[in-house]
């Protein structure tokens, strides 16, 4: 089925994985994850999507940032949700069991952008879109090929 067309709502039927994003230009993500590569919670925006989050769903971590920097931006980690989204004092977040990969094992957005199976990946089409972003079943299958190299 691929990713949702603009205006169409995401459903659990076509969910391959959630994709949470962090901006490595605004925060020292590389330094943070060098100290501790485990991610146990991440902030998300309160949209209808947070009500679809359940324990055990796959999650990808996407690091975004300026193309002018030498850092490899793209998929930095893989894990799964450990429960539903919940509201905290600072906003909404989801509990995770996710590990950030070593820099050499991260998948660059350029690699993904050139893969025909990922031409409509939501985070590439709408890089400033909602967090969490959505990865279809077919796209997640394609992404996993990169993660298992």
Secondary structure by P-SEA (a helix, b strand, c coil): ccccccccccccccccbbbbbbcccccaaaaaaaacccccbbbbcccccccccccbbbbbbbbbccccccccccccbbbbbccccccccccbbbbbbcccccccccccaaaaaaccccccccccccccccccccccaaaaaaaaaaaac
